[in-house]
Amino acid sequence: SFFVDHNSRATTFIDPRLPLQNGRLPNHLTHRQHLQRLRSYSAGEASDVSRVRGSSLLARPPNTLVATIRSQHHQDVVPMAYNDKIVAFLRQSNIFEMLQERQTSLGRNHTLREKIHYIRTEGTVGLEKLSCDADLVILL
């Protein structure tokens, strides 16, 4: 199972509510919080803050194992829009079985099955057309 950390807008396998060891944040979380603080300023203040604090931030050396793994991971990952992810999810071969496990009435609801099929064939255009359909939104 995984957890959603709403402060950093990320998912993690570690519960973000748990206290940290030694009361210190790992370096990547410290950097993420710094970026979050920069985003919370207005546009004019962010540039001033980044100039003042930018000199105190040190970059991690690129020859570490973590940097190597991250660079390989980022090369494999293709950024997708949210709607593209939904369409990709609905295009799975066993999607009707997966959705029927969550909502047993899907087997009897022919209209909803047609809407899912429409999104599978039309892609993001079909999803945008059906984005206000309450039954579909509840199902997804």
N, CA, C and O of each residue as an XYZ file, in Angstrom:
560
protein
N       0.838     -1.167      0.000
C       0.000      0.000      0.000
C       0.890      1.238      0.000
O       2.069      1.162      0.343
N       0.325      2.370     -0.382
C       1.105      3.595     -0.430
C       0.318      4.718      0.219
O      -0.884      4.600      0.457
N       1.015      5.804      0.498
C       0.424      6.939      1.175
C       0.556      8.174      0.297
O       1.456      8.269     -0.537
N      -0.352      9.112      0.496
C      -0.303     10.381     -0.222
C       0.164     11.442      0.762
O      -0.470     11.669      1.792
N       1.268     12.085      0.440
C       1.779     13.185      1.237
C       1.276     14.467      0.589
O       1.818     14.915     -0.422
N       0.233     15.057      1.178
C      -0.398     16.224      0.571
C       0.494     17.465      0.656
O       0.358     18.382     -0.154
N       1.395     17.497      1.621
C       2.290     18.654      1.735
C       3.259     18.726      0.572
O       3.506     19.802      0.027
N       3.810     17.580      0.190
C       4.775     17.579     -0.907
C       4.142     17.166     -2.230
O       4.823     17.111     -3.254
N       2.844     16.876     -2.215
C       2.109     16.464     -3.414
C       2.783     15.274     -4.089
O       3.077     15.294     -5.284
N       3.018     14.237     -3.287
C       3.693     13.052     -3.798
C       3.128     11.816     -3.118
O       2.497     11.906     -2.065
N       3.360     10.670     -3.726
C       3.003      9.406     -3.099
C       4.272      8.748     -2.595
O       5.347      8.907     -3.173
N       4.130      8.008     -1.509
C       5.284      7.380     -0.887
C       4.854      6.087     -0.218
O       3.684      5.914      0.125
N       5.799      5.188     -0.034
C       5.522      3.952      0.676
C       5.692      4.133      2.182
O       5.366      3.228      2.950
N       6.190      5.273      2.608
C       6.385      5.566      4.023
C       5.291      6.528      4.459
O       5.046      7.539      3.802
N       4.634      6.209      5.572
C       3.565      7.052      6.082
C       4.149      8.405      6.487
O       5.001      8.451      7.375
N       3.719      9.512      5.864
C       4.309     10.819      6.172
C       3.947     11.322      7.566
O       4.544     12.288      8.041
N       2.981     10.685      8.234
C       2.584     11.112      9.573
C       3.511     10.566     10.647
O       3.503     11.058     11.775
N       4.314      9.553     10.315
C       5.215      8.957     11.294
C       6.349      9.917     11.622
O       6.826     10.641     10.748
N       6.786      9.924     12.893
C       7.932     10.780     13.228
C       9.203     10.247     12.577
O       9.371      9.039     12.408
N      10.075     11.148     12.223
C      11.324     10.774     11.566
C      12.377     10.420     12.603
O      12.338     10.921     13.727
N      13.310      9.566     12.233
C      14.405      9.217     13.130
C      15.288     10.433     13.334
O      15.573     11.164     12.386
N      15.719     10.651     14.565
C      16.597     11.763     14.934
C      15.953     13.123     14.675
O      16.620     14.149     14.810
N      14.690     13.155     14.310
C      14.006     14.416     14.077
C      14.495     15.187     12.868
O      14.135     16.351     12.689
N      15.310     14.557     12.033
C      15.853     15.231     10.857
C      15.211     14.676      9.601
O      14.836     13.506      9.538
N      15.094     15.530      8.612
C      14.551     15.115      7.330
C      15.672     14.620      6.436
O      16.777     15.159      6.484
N      15.416     13.606      5.621
C      16.415     13.216      4.626
C      16.661     14.372      3.654
O      15.804     15.238      3.485
N      17.824     14.381      3.024
C      18.210     15.499      2.153
C      17.201     15.774      1.053
O      16.916     16.934      0.756
N      16.644     14.709      0.430
C      15.706     14.959     -0.663
C      14.415     15.586     -0.155
O      13.777     16.345     -0.885
N      14.007     15.284      1.094
C      12.809     15.912      1.642
C      13.082     17.366      2.021
O      12.215     18.224      1.853
N      14.276     17.646      2.530
C      14.641     19.017      2.855
C      14.612     19.873      1.593
O      14.083     20.985      1.602
N      15.180     19.351      0.513
C      15.185     20.077     -0.757
C      13.762     20.276     -1.266
O      13.427     21.347     -1.771
N      12.920     19.247     -1.134
C      11.536     19.342     -1.592
C      10.786     20.406     -0.799
O      10.006     21.170     -1.367
N      11.020     20.459      0.534
C      10.354     21.482      1.337
C      10.832     22.874      0.939
O      10.045     23.820      0.917
N      12.114     22.999      0.627
C      12.636     24.286      0.171
C      11.937     24.722     -1.116
O      11.546     25.880     -1.260
N      11.787     23.780     -2.047
C      11.095     24.109     -3.294
C       9.645     24.477     -3.033
O       9.098     25.363     -3.691
N       9.016     23.799     -2.074
C       7.625     24.093     -1.731
C       7.526     25.519     -1.196
O       6.596     26.249     -1.541
N       8.494     25.924     -0.342
C       8.483     27.279      0.189
C       8.659     28.304     -0.927
O       8.017     29.355     -0.920
N       9.531     27.994     -1.886
C       9.727     28.922     -2.999
C       8.454     29.071     -3.809
O       8.134     30.168     -4.268
N       7.724     27.977     -3.990
C       6.484     28.042     -4.764
C       5.415     28.839     -4.035
O       4.532     29.414     -4.673
N       5.480     28.883     -2.691
C       4.432     29.555     -1.937
C       4.570     31.073     -1.975
O       3.608     31.778     -1.671
N       5.742     31.597     -2.340
C       5.914     33.032     -2.475
C       5.292     33.519     -3.773
O       5.051     32.744     -4.698
N       5.040     34.813     -3.818
C       4.568     35.373     -5.081
C       5.732     35.408     -6.062
O       6.882     35.215     -5.666
N       5.451     35.649     -7.321
C       6.469     35.554     -8.372
C       7.646     36.485     -8.119
O       8.789     36.077     -8.326
N       7.415     37.712     -7.682
C       8.501     38.646     -7.435
C       9.355     38.241     -6.256
O      10.580     38.358     -6.305
N       8.721     37.764     -5.190
C       9.463     37.365     -4.000
C      10.273     36.103     -4.239
O      11.360     35.956     -3.680
N       9.767     35.189     -5.057
C      10.459     33.919     -5.288
C      11.819     34.149     -5.915
O      12.788     33.482     -5.554
N      11.904     35.088     -6.851
C      13.203     35.326     -7.483
C      14.176     35.946     -6.487
O      15.365     35.629     -6.514
N      13.684     36.844     -5.591
C      14.550     37.432     -4.574
C      15.045     36.373     -3.602
O      16.228     36.336     -3.263
N      14.146     35.519     -3.157
C      14.501     34.472     -2.204
C      15.473     33.496     -2.831
O      16.432     33.078     -2.181
N      15.247     33.122     -4.085
C      16.142     32.161     -4.723
C      17.530     32.757     -4.917
O      18.520     32.027     -4.856
N      17.631     34.080     -5.151
C      18.944     34.694     -5.291
C      19.675     34.691     -3.955
O      20.875     34.422     -3.902
N      18.951     34.989     -2.870
C      19.564     35.043     -1.549
C      19.951     33.648     -1.084
O      21.068     33.441     -0.610
N      19.045     32.694     -1.213
C      19.281     31.345     -0.715
C      19.996     30.455     -1.719
O      20.538     29.417     -1.340
N      20.008     30.835     -2.975
C      20.595     29.988     -4.008
C      22.061     29.703     -3.780
O      22.548     28.624     -4.120
N      22.773     30.663     -3.206
C      24.201     30.442     -2.983
C      24.452     29.437     -1.874
O      25.504     28.799     -1.848
N      23.486     29.281     -0.939
C      23.701     28.354      0.170
C      23.333     26.918     -0.186
O      23.687     25.996      0.548
N      22.636     26.712     -1.289
C      22.270     25.359     -1.684
C      23.418     24.709     -2.436
O      23.960     25.279     -3.382
N      23.780     23.518     -2.006
C      24.845     22.789     -2.678
C      24.240     21.641     -3.453
O      23.382     20.922     -2.940
N      24.677     21.465     -4.674
C      24.176     20.365     -5.498
C      24.893     19.084     -5.110
O      26.067     19.104     -4.740
N      24.181     17.973     -5.196
C      24.766     16.669     -4.914
C      25.718     16.316     -6.049
O      25.402     16.562     -7.213
N      26.872     15.747     -5.736
C      27.791     15.360     -6.805
C      27.141     14.351     -7.740
O      26.455     13.439     -7.278
N      27.343     14.497     -9.052
C      26.645     13.642    -10.008
C      27.143     12.210    -10.047
O      26.530     11.378    -10.716
N      28.237     11.884     -9.355
C      28.781     10.540     -9.454
C      28.253      9.592     -8.382
O      28.805      8.506     -8.208
N      27.202      9.973     -7.660
C      26.662      9.087     -6.634
C      25.755      8.042     -7.263
O      25.264      8.211     -8.379
N      25.546      6.970     -6.534
C      24.687      5.882     -7.005
C      23.256      6.370     -7.202
O      22.596      6.004     -8.175
N      22.781      7.197     -6.274
C      21.414      7.711     -6.372
C      21.248      8.543     -7.638
O      20.234      8.424     -8.326
N      22.225      9.379     -7.951
C      22.143     10.209     -9.156
C      22.119      9.349    -10.408
O      21.413      9.661    -11.367
N      22.889      8.265    -10.402
C      22.914      7.362    -11.553
C      21.561      6.692    -11.742
O      21.046      6.616    -12.858
N      20.988      6.207    -10.641
C      19.682      5.542    -10.716
C      18.617      6.530    -11.158
O      17.768      6.201    -11.986
N      18.657      7.740    -10.611
C      17.657      8.745    -10.987
C      17.751      9.097    -12.462
O      16.731      9.241    -13.135
N      18.972      9.237    -12.968
C      19.112      9.606    -14.377
C      18.592      8.497    -15.281
O      17.981      8.778    -16.312
N      18.826      7.234    -14.909
C      18.296      6.123    -15.697
C      16.781      6.093    -15.619
O      16.108      5.828    -16.615
N      16.240      6.366    -14.433
C      14.790      6.344    -14.247
C      14.131      7.455    -15.048
O      13.096      7.236    -15.676
N      14.720      8.645    -15.032
C      14.117      9.766    -15.750
C      14.197      9.593    -17.254
O      13.377     10.158    -17.978
N      15.149      8.835    -17.741
C      15.226      8.591    -19.175
C      14.119      7.647    -19.616
O      13.622      7.760    -20.737
N      13.722      6.709    -18.744
C      12.705      5.729    -19.092
C      11.289      6.291    -18.970
O      10.388      5.853    -19.686
N      11.084      7.248    -18.080
C       9.756      7.771    -17.805
C       9.414      8.856    -18.813
O      10.181      9.799    -19.011
N       8.267      8.716    -19.443
C       7.781      9.726    -20.372
C       6.671     10.487    -19.656
O       5.697      9.871    -19.223
N       6.788     11.807    -19.520
C       5.746     12.546    -18.823
C       4.419     12.452    -19.573
O       4.367     12.603    -20.793
N       3.355     12.202    -18.822
C       2.029     12.070    -19.415
C       1.081     13.040    -18.729
O       1.219     13.312    -17.537
N       0.136     13.551    -19.467
C      -0.901     14.385    -18.887
C      -1.854     13.496    -18.100
O      -1.924     12.288    -18.329
N      -2.581     14.095    -17.180
C      -3.492     13.338    -16.325
C      -4.531     12.586    -17.157
O      -4.805     11.415    -16.893
N      -5.110     13.249    -18.156
C      -6.113     12.589    -18.994
C      -5.520     11.418    -19.770
O      -6.195     10.411    -19.982
N      -4.259     11.543    -20.195
C      -3.593     10.429    -20.879
C      -3.449      9.229    -19.954
O      -3.582      8.085    -20.389
N      -3.180      9.490    -18.682
C      -3.054      8.400    -17.712
C      -4.392      7.689    -17.513
O      -4.438      6.464    -17.395
N      -5.474      8.459    -17.476
C      -6.800      7.855    -17.313
C      -7.131      6.992    -18.523
O      -7.627      5.875    -18.372
N      -6.862      7.500    -19.718
C      -7.139      6.733    -20.936
C      -6.290      5.466    -20.960
O      -6.784      4.397    -21.318
N      -5.021      5.578    -20.583
C      -4.152      4.393    -20.544
C      -4.676      3.379    -19.537
O      -4.626      2.174    -19.785
N      -5.178      3.858    -18.408
C      -5.760      2.970    -17.400
C      -6.979      2.247    -17.965
O      -7.135      1.041    -17.774
N      -7.838      2.984    -18.660
C      -9.059      2.380    -19.202
C      -8.782      1.470    -20.394
O      -9.628      0.645    -20.739
N      -7.637      1.597    -21.022
C      -7.307      0.750    -22.176
C      -6.680     -0.585    -21.781
O      -6.308     -1.372    -22.651
N      -6.559     -0.847    -20.493
C      -6.043     -2.145    -20.055
C      -7.018     -3.235    -20.483
O      -8.229     -3.020    -20.523
N      -6.481     -4.392    -20.797
C      -7.327     -5.472    -21.321
C      -8.337     -5.978    -20.297
O      -9.425     -6.407    -20.680
N      -8.014     -5.941    -19.021
C      -8.918     -6.469    -17.996
C      -9.625     -5.364    -17.219
O      -9.995     -5.570    -16.063
N      -9.818     -4.210    -17.822
C     -10.374     -3.063    -17.106
C     -11.795     -3.306    -16.616
O     -12.145     -2.872    -15.519
N     -12.618     -3.987    -17.399
C     -13.997     -4.206    -16.967
C     -14.045     -5.095    -15.731
O     -14.878     -4.877    -14.850
N     -13.166     -6.092    -15.650
C     -13.122     -6.946    -14.466
C     -12.643     -6.145    -13.254
O     -13.171     -6.296    -12.152
N     -11.640     -5.295    -13.470
C     -11.117     -4.484    -12.365
C     -12.176     -3.519    -11.842
O     -12.348     -3.374    -10.632
N     -12.877     -2.868    -12.747
C     -13.901     -1.911    -12.327
C     -15.106     -2.613    -11.708
O     -15.744     -2.078    -10.802
N     -15.412     -3.801    -12.197
C     -16.559     -4.532    -11.666
C     -16.289     -5.025    -10.246
O     -17.226     -5.206     -9.468
N     -15.017     -5.246     -9.900
C     -14.684     -5.601     -8.524
C     -15.019     -4.461     -7.580
O     -15.450     -4.693     -6.451
N     -14.824     -3.243     -8.031
C     -15.102     -2.074     -7.192
C     -16.578     -1.688     -7.205
O     -17.119     -1.258     -6.187
N     -17.223     -1.840     -8.345
C     -18.639     -1.482     -8.460
C     -19.341     -2.626     -9.174
O     -19.294     -2.734    -10.399
N     -19.992     -3.478     -8.389
C     -20.590     -4.698     -8.938
C     -21.716     -4.411     -9.919
O     -22.014     -5.249    -10.770
N     -22.346     -3.251     -9.822
C     -23.460     -2.928    -10.715
C     -22.999     -2.599    -12.135
O     -23.836     -2.419    -13.020
N     -21.702     -2.518    -12.370
C     -21.191     -2.191    -13.701
C     -21.612     -3.239    -14.729
O     -21.839     -2.900    -15.890
N     -21.718     -4.490    -14.329
C     -22.117     -5.554    -15.251
C     -23.519     -5.351    -15.804
O     -23.807     -5.747    -16.933
N     -24.389     -4.734    -15.014
C     -25.773     -4.494    -15.444
C     -25.968     -3.119    -16.085
O     -26.992     -2.873    -16.722
N     -24.997     -2.225    -15.920
C     -25.123     -0.861    -16.425
C     -24.489     -0.773    -17.816
O     -23.304     -0.469    -17.957
N     -25.300     -1.044    -18.832
C     -24.815     -1.073    -20.208
C     -24.359      0.316    -20.675
O     -23.391      0.424    -21.427
N     -25.037      1.362    -20.241
C     -24.694      2.726    -20.645
C     -23.295      3.106    -20.157
O     -22.513      3.705    -20.894
N     -22.992      2.754    -18.921
C     -21.684      3.078    -18.365
C     -20.575      2.289    -19.063
O     -19.483      2.811    -19.289
N     -20.857      1.040    -19.400
C     -19.878      0.233    -20.139
C     -19.619      0.838    -21.523
O     -18.485      0.829    -22.003
N     -20.670      1.362    -22.161
C     -20.500      2.011    -23.465
C     -19.637      3.268    -23.355
O     -18.831      3.556    -24.240
N     -19.812      4.014    -22.260
C     -19.015      5.228    -22.058
C     -17.540      4.881    -21.878
O     -16.669      5.576    -22.402
N     -17.260      3.815    -21.144
C     -15.870      3.375    -20.969
C     -15.294      2.945    -22.313
O     -14.158      3.282    -22.647
N     -16.081      2.204    -23.076
C     -15.628      1.770    -24.402
C     -15.382      2.978    -25.314
O     -14.428      2.988    -26.092
N     -16.236      3.983    -25.217
C     -16.079      5.200    -26.012
C     -14.753      5.888    -25.682
O     -14.035      6.313    -26.587
N     -14.427      5.998    -24.397
C     -13.165      6.624    -23.989
C     -11.985      5.789    -24.458
O     -10.958      6.332    -24.867
N     -12.129      4.462    -24.399
C     -11.037      3.585    -24.845
C     -10.745      3.783    -26.330
O      -9.588      3.734    -26.745
N     -11.782      4.006    -27.127
C     -11.576      4.154    -28.572
C     -11.227      5.586    -28.968
O     -10.386      5.796    -29.842
N     -11.862      6.572    -28.337
C     -11.661      7.976    -28.726
C     -10.484      8.637    -28.013
O      -9.970      9.648    -28.491
N     -10.051      8.091    -26.888
C      -8.922      8.654    -26.154
C      -9.298      9.872    -25.334
O     -10.397      9.949    -24.786
N      -8.379     10.825    -25.255
C      -8.590     11.993    -24.404
C      -9.738     12.874    -24.887
O     -10.385     13.545    -24.083
N      -9.994     12.876    -26.183
C     -11.127     13.657    -26.708
C     -12.432     13.106    -26.143
O     -13.300     13.869    -25.719
N     -12.568     11.791    -26.136
C     -13.759     11.161    -25.572
C     -13.863     11.392    -24.080
O     -14.958     11.592    -23.554
N     -12.727     11.366    -23.391
C     -12.733     11.606    -21.948
C     -13.186     13.024    -21.641
O     -13.960     13.241    -20.709
N     -12.711     13.987    -22.415
C     -13.113     15.377    -22.196
C     -14.608     15.562    -22.439
O     -15.260     16.326    -21.726
N     -15.159     14.869    -23.441
C     -16.591     14.989    -23.724
C     -17.430     14.420    -22.590
O     -18.519     14.920    -22.308
N     -16.923     13.370    -21.935
C     -17.688     12.712    -20.874
C     -17.230     13.117    -19.474
O     -17.605     12.472    -18.495
N     -16.431     14.168    -19.366
C     -15.857     14.537    -18.072
C     -16.889     15.024    -17.059
O     -16.611     15.030    -15.860
N     -18.060     15.428    -17.509
C     -19.095     15.911    -16.591
C     -20.127     14.835    -16.263
O     -21.109     15.115    -15.575
N     -19.919     13.618    -16.742
C     -20.849     12.527    -16.469
C     -20.634     12.038    -15.038
O     -19.578     11.494    -14.716
N     -21.640     12.235    -14.181
C     -21.497     11.924    -12.756
C     -21.227     10.445    -12.509
O     -20.359     10.110    -11.704
N     -21.951      9.549    -13.184
C     -21.757      8.113    -12.965
C     -20.344      7.678    -13.340
O     -19.734      6.867    -12.643
N     -19.830      8.211    -14.428
C     -18.485      7.864    -14.870
C     -17.433      8.397    -13.896
O     -16.470      7.702    -13.572
N     -17.623      9.627    -13.436
C     -16.680     10.222    -12.487
C     -16.665      9.432    -11.187
O     -15.599      9.195    -10.620
N     -17.830      9.023    -10.710
C     -17.907      8.232     -9.480
C     -17.216      6.893     -9.670
O     -16.507      6.432     -8.775
N     -17.409      6.266    -10.813
C     -16.778      4.973    -11.073
C     -15.261      5.089    -11.084
O     -14.560      4.260    -10.503
N     -14.761      6.122    -11.749
C     -13.309      6.278    -11.855
C     -12.723      6.828    -10.581
O     -11.511      7.024    -10.493
